Amino acid sequence: MNQYKKASFIKLMLRFTLSFFVIVTLLRLFTGVFRFDGFLGVKQAYLIDGKWQPFLQTQLMFSVVYGLFMAGYYKFIKK
């Protein structure tokens, strides 16, 4: 039997959500270094004057959706 079938849905969702959140946030910051000419550009684009809130909200929203989808897939669909 699949190991994911035994785990609780909430634990699966949290595992997928947190891992996706960390990976995508790091990738977005890493690509921002090249897009905005360095760390100062990333700071000005994403992190100052309240811009960090929409940045994190977007990341969190997509991460939760991904976590719910993947947990549902592994828990209920995948054989």
MODELLER restraints for C-alpha pairs under 7 A, 6 or more apart:
rsr = mdl.restraints
at = mdl.atoms
rsr.add(forms.Gaussian(group=physical.xy_distance, feature=features.Distance(at['CA:4:A'], at['CA:74:A']), mean=6.14, stdev=0.5))
rsr.add(forms.Gaussian(group=physical.xy_distance, feature=features.Distance(at['CA:4:A'], at['CA:75:A']), mean=5.92, stdev=0.5))
rsr.add(forms.Gaussian(group=physical.xy_distance, feature=features.Distance(at['CA:5:A'], at['CA:75:A']), mean=5.05, stdev=0.5))
rsr.add(forms.Gaussian(group=physical.xy_distance, feature=features.Distance(at['CA:9:A'], at['CA:71:A']), mean=6.32, stdev=0.5))
rsr.add(forms.Gaussian(group=physical.xy_distance, feature=features.Distance(at['CA:9:A'], at['CA:75:A']), mean=6.89, stdev=0.5))
rsr.add(forms.Gaussian(group=physical.xy_distance, feature=features.Distance(at['CA:12:A'], at['CA:71:A']), mean=5.33, stdev=0.5))
rsr.add(forms.Gaussian(group=physical.xy_distance, feature=features.Distance(at['CA:13:A'], at['CA:67:A']), mean=4.72, stdev=0.5))
rsr.add(forms.Gaussian(group=physical.xy_distance, feature=features.Distance(at['CA:13:A'], at['CA:68:A']), mean=5.49, stdev=0.5))
rsr.add(forms.Gaussian(group=physical.xy_distance, feature=features.Distance(at['CA:13:A'], at['CA:71:A']), mean=5.04, stdev=0.5))
rsr.add(forms.Gaussian(group=physical.xy_distance, feature=features.Distance(at['CA:14:A'], at['CA:67:A']), mean=6.69, stdev=0.5))
rsr.add(forms.Gaussian(group=physical.xy_distance, feature=features.Distance(at['CA:16:A'], at['CA:67:A']), mean=4.69, stdev=0.5))
rsr.add(forms.Gaussian(group=physical.xy_distance, feature=features.Distance(at['CA:16:A'], at['CA:70:A']), mean=6.93, stdev=0.5))
rsr.add(forms.Gaussian(group=physical.xy_distance, feature=features.Distance(at['CA:17:A'], at['CA:63:A']), mean=4.95, stdev=0.5))
rsr.add(forms.Gaussian(group=physical.xy_distance, feature=features.Distance(at['CA:17:A'], at['CA:64:A']), mean=5.39, stdev=0.5))
rsr.add(forms.Gaussian(group=physical.xy_distance, feature=features.Distance(at['CA:17:A'], at['CA:66:A']), mean=6.51, stdev=0.5))
rsr.add(forms.Gaussian(group=physical.xy_distance, feature=features.Distance(at['CA:17:A'], at['CA:67:A']), mean=4.29, stdev=0.5))
rsr.add(forms.Gaussian(group=physical.xy_distance, feature=features.Distance(at['CA:20:A'], at['CA:63:A']), mean=5.78, stdev=0.5))
rsr.add(forms.Gaussian(group=physical.xy_distance, feature=features.Distance(at['CA:21:A'], at['CA:59:A']), mean=6.38, stdev=0.5))
rsr.add(forms.Gaussian(group=physical.xy_distance, feature=features.Distance(at['CA:21:A'], at['CA:60:A']), mean=6.53, stdev=0.5))
rsr.add(forms.Gaussian(group=physical.xy_distance, feature=features.Distance(at['CA:21:A'], at['CA:63:A']), mean=5.29, stdev=0.5))
rsr.add(forms.Gaussian(group=physical.xy_distance, feature=features.Distance(at['CA:25:A'], at['CA:59:A']), mean=6.75, stdev=0.5))
rsr.add(forms.Gaussian(group=physical.xy_distance, feature=features.Distance(at['CA:29:A'], at['CA:42:A']), mean=7.00, stdev=0.5))
rsr.add(forms.Gaussian(group=physical.xy_distance, feature=features.Distance(at['CA:32:A'], at['CA:42:A']), mean=5.64, stdev=0.5))
rsr.add(forms.Gaussian(group=physical.xy_distance, feature=features.Distance(at['CA:33:A'], at['CA:39:A']), mean=5.53, stdev=0.5))
rsr.add(forms.Gaussian(group=physical.xy_distance, feature=features.Distance(at['CA:33:A'], at['CA:42:A']), mean=5.93, stdev=0.5))
rsr.add(forms.Gaussian(group=physical.xy_distance, feature=features.Distance(at['CA:36:A'], at['CA:42:A']), mean=5.89, stdev=0.5))
rsr.add(forms.Gaussian(group=physical.xy_distance, feature=features.Distance(at['CA:46:A'], at['CA:52:A']), mean=5.39, stdev=0.5))
rsr.add(forms.Gaussian(group=physical.xy_distance, feature=features.Distance(at['CA:46:A'], at['CA:55:A']), mean=6.34, stdev=0.5))
